[in-house]
Amino acid sequence: MKFDSSRAWTQASQAVSANREVVLALAGVFFLLPQLVFSIFFPPPETGAGMSEAQMMTALKGYYVSIAPVLIPMALFQALGSLSLLCLLDSDRRPTVGGAIRAGLKGVVPYILAQMLTGMALAVIAMAVAGVLGMVGGVVGGVIGLALVLVLAIFVGVRLSIAAPVIAVEHVFNPVAALVRSWKLTRGNTARLLGFYALLVIAMVVLLIFGNVLTMPIALLAPGEVARFVAAAVEAVLATVMALYFVAVIAQVHRQLAGPSAETQADLFG
């Protein structure tokens, strides 16, 4: 099936609008509140202009090590939120909020395992390609190897981009089977999907820039703590909006490529 990006975006926007109250409630619980708490209580370290590169790397490493006990549960919580939203936006079943959360909970472990498998496979390929080219071509070969790995990672990311709705909507709880299913569904549409996702990323970057411009006067005029809280709130709201629409888009990409569910076809022809 040929992917239609315009139809996917229109249907994603309509799905969010049609379920606005419950979708915003779920997004608020699973994305907005955790992001806001994280931004306020776990701000990144300030890297001064006088710090060396080694000092900045040390500071960042210490920061991420210190927040790991919070970051991991937060990632799991947001994974549950994404899967629950995918279930809720499944117009074939129309589950309740509680039903969507329960269904999403079943898919958290397979979803995390699928992400881990993908990451480990890419890491092995990256080390092999960059290592071989680095030995053959030195620094230039290593750089070329990293560039090739980046291109491969983007390609694989596009092909596996609908593994989450495969798990949440189709109830494919075997992580390998979910990845294979996503790979098959996206076959022949890689370029179209890549262009669509690229436009979404550009739109999100523009939205973040706009948010920074809006908070700039507050950052310059308000007391430090007030400015930090406002910046964190704006950042959390924008991140929530982006996450919500990205999940809605992924849901519609899957729906378009997978076609009607077996249950819907049974209802139509039964």
C-alpha positions in Angstrom: 0.0 0.0 0.0 1.3 3.5 -0.9 1.6 5.7 2.1 -0.3 9.0 2.1 1.3 11.5 4.5 -1.5 14.1 4.1 -4.1 11.6 5.0 -2.1 10.3 8.0 -1.7 13.8 9.4 -5.4 14.7 8.8 -6.6 11.6 10.5 -4.1 12.0 13.4 -5.4 15.5 14.0 -9.0 14.4 13.8 -8.4 11.5 16.2 -6.9 13.8 18.8 -9.8 16.3 18.4 -12.4 13.6 18.5 -11.0 12.2 21.8 -9.7 15.5 23.1 -10.8 15.2 26.8 -9.5 11.7 27.5 -6.4 12.1 25.3 -5.3 15.3 27.0 -6.0 13.7 30.4 -3.7 10.7 29.6 -1.1 13.0 28.0 -1.2 15.2 31.1 -0.7 12.3 33.5 1.9 10.3 31.5 3.9 13.1 29.8 3.2 16.6 31.2 3.5 15.9 34.9 6.6 13.7 34.7 8.3 16.1 32.4 7.5 19.1 34.6 8.7 17.4 37.7 11.9 16.3 36.0 12.6 19.7 34.6 12.1 21.5 37.9 13.8 19.1 40.3 16.5 17.6 38.1 17.8 20.4 35.9 21.0 19.7 33.9 24.3 21.0 35.2 25.4 24.4 34.1 28.5 24.3 31.8 30.5 27.5 32.1 32.5 29.0 29.2 35.7 28.4 31.2 35.2 24.6 31.5 37.3 22.3 29.3 35.7 19.6 27.2 36.8 16.9 29.7 35.3 18.9 32.6 32.0 19.2 30.7 31.9 15.5 29.8 32.6 14.7 33.5 29.8 16.9 34.7 27.3 15.5 32.2 28.4 11.9 33.0 27.9 12.5 36.7 24.5 14.1 36.0 23.2 11.2 34.0 24.5 8.7 36.5 22.7 10.6 39.3 19.4 10.8 37.5 19.4 7.2 36.2 17.2 6.0 39.2 14.6 8.6 38.1 15.1 8.5 34.4 14.5 4.7 34.0 11.1 4.6 35.8 10.1 7.8 33.9 10.9 6.2 30.6 8.9 3.1 31.6 6.0 5.4 32.7 6.0 7.3 29.4 6.2 4.1 27.4 3.0 3.0 29.2 1.5 6.4 28.3 2.4 6.0 24.6 1.0 2.4 24.4 -2.2 3.5 26.3 -2.7 6.4 23.9 -2.2 4.0 20.9 -4.9 1.8 22.3 -7.2 4.7 23.0 -6.8 6.0 19.5 -7.6 2.7 18.0 -10.9 3.6 16.4 -11.8 0.0 15.6 -12.2 -0.9 19.3 -12.8 2.3 21.2 -11.6 1.1 24.6 -12.3 2.9 27.8 -9.5 4.8 29.5 -9.0 2.1 32.0 -9.1 -0.6 29.3 -6.5 1.4 27.3 -4.2 1.6 30.3 -4.6 -2.1 31.1 -3.9 -3.0 27.4 -0.9 -0.7 27.4 0.5 -2.2 30.5 0.6 -5.6 28.8 2.7 -4.2 26.1 5.3 -2.3 28.1 7.8 -5.2 28.6 7.6 -6.3 24.9 8.0 -2.7 23.8 11.1 -2.1 26.0 12.6 -5.5 24.8 12.0 -4.5 21.2 13.7 -1.2 21.8 16.6 -2.9 23.5 17.0 -5.5 20.7 17.1 -2.7 18.1 19.6 -0.7 20.1 21.9 -3.6 20.7 21.8 -4.7 17.0 22.6 -1.1 15.9 25.4 -0.9 18.5 27.0 -4.1 17.3 26.8 -3.0 13.6 28.2 0.5 14.5 31.2 -0.9 16.3 31.9 -3.4 13.5 31.5 -0.9 10.6 33.3 2.0 12.4 36.0 -0.3 13.7 36.8 -1.9 10.3 36.8 1.4 8.4 38.8 3.1 11.3 41.5 0.4 11.0 41.6 0.7 7.2 41.2 4.5 6.8 42.3 5.9 10.1 40.3 8.9 11.4 38.7 9.6 8.0 37.6 6.0 7.8 36.1 6.1 11.3 34.2 9.3 10.4 32.8 7.7 7.2 31.9 4.6 9.2 30.0 6.7 11.8 28.2 8.5 8.9 27.2 5.1 7.4 26.0 3.9 10.8 23.9 7.1 11.2 22.3 6.5 7.8 21.6 2.9 8.7 20.1 3.9 12.1 17.7 6.3 10.4 16.7 3.7 7.8 16.1 1.0 10.5 14.3 3.5 12.7 11.9 4.3 9.9 11.3 0.7 9.1 10.7 -0.2 12.8 8.7 3.0 13.6 5.3 1.3 14.0 6.4 -1.6 16.3 4.7 0.2 19.1 1.2 0.2 17.5 1.8 -3.4 16.4 2.2 -4.3 20.0 -0.5 -2.1 21.4 -3.2 -2.5 18.7 -2.5 -5.9 17.2 -1.5 -7.4 20.5 1.7 -8.9 19.1 3.6 -9.3 22.4 6.6 -11.1 21.0 9.1 -8.3 20.5 10.9 -10.0 17.6 7.6 -10.7 15.9 6.5 -7.0 16.4 9.7 -5.8 14.8 9.4 -8.1 11.9 5.7 -7.1 11.4 6.7 -3.4 11.4 9.5 -4.1 8.9 7.0 -5.8 6.6 4.3 -3.2 6.9 6.7 -0.3 6.0 8.3 -2.1 3.0 8.1 0.1 -0.1 7.3 3.3 1.8 10.6 4.0 3.5 11.3 7.2 1.5 7.8 8.6 2.0 7.8 7.8 5.7 11.3 9.3 6.1 10.2 12.6 4.4 7.0 12.7 6.6 8.9 12.1 9.8 11.5 14.7 8.8 8.8 17.3 8.3 7.4 16.4 11.7 10.9 16.9 13.3 11.4 20.2 11.6 7.9 21.4 12.8 8.8 20.3 16.4 12.1 22.1 16.3 10.3 25.3 15.1 7.8 24.9 17.9 10.6 24.6 20.5 12.3 27.7 19.1 9.0 29.6 19.3 8.7 28.5 22.9 12.2 29.7 23.7 11.4 33.1 22.1 8.2 33.4 24.1 10.0 32.8 27.4 13.0 35.0 26.6 11.5 38.2 28.1 10.6 36.3 31.3 14.1 34.9 31.5 15.5 38.5 31.2 13.2 40.3 33.5 11.8 37.8 36.1 13.7 36.5 39.1 15.8 33.4 38.5 13.5 30.8 40.1 10.4 32.3 38.4 12.1 32.3 35.1 13.3 28.7 35.6 9.8 27.5 36.5 8.2 29.2 33.6 10.8 27.8 31.2 10.3 24.3 32.6 6.5 24.6 32.3 6.6 25.8 28.7 9.1 23.1 27.8 6.9 20.4 29.5 3.8 21.6 27.6 5.6 21.7 24.3 7.1 18.3 24.9 3.7 16.9 25.8 2.1 18.3 22.7 4.8 16.9 20.5 4.6 13.5 22.1 0.9 13.4 21.8 0.8 14.2 18.1 3.7 11.9 17.4 1.9 9.0 19.0 -1.3 9.9 17.0 0.7 10.1 13.8 2.3 6.7 14.4 -1.1 5.3 15.1 -2.4 6.5 11.8 0.7 5.4 9.9 0.1 1.9 11.3 -3.7 2.0 10.6 -3.1 3.1 7.0 -0.4 0.5 6.3 -2.0 -2.4 8.2 -5.5 -1.8 6.9 -8.7 -2.6 8.8 -8.4 -5.1 11.7 -9.6 -8.6 11.5 -12.5 -7.7 13.9 -13.6 -4.8 11.7 -13.6 -7.0 8.6 -15.6 -9.6 10.4 -18.1 -7.0 11.4 -18.3 -5.8 7.8 -18.7 -9.2 6.1 -20.2 -11.2 9.0 
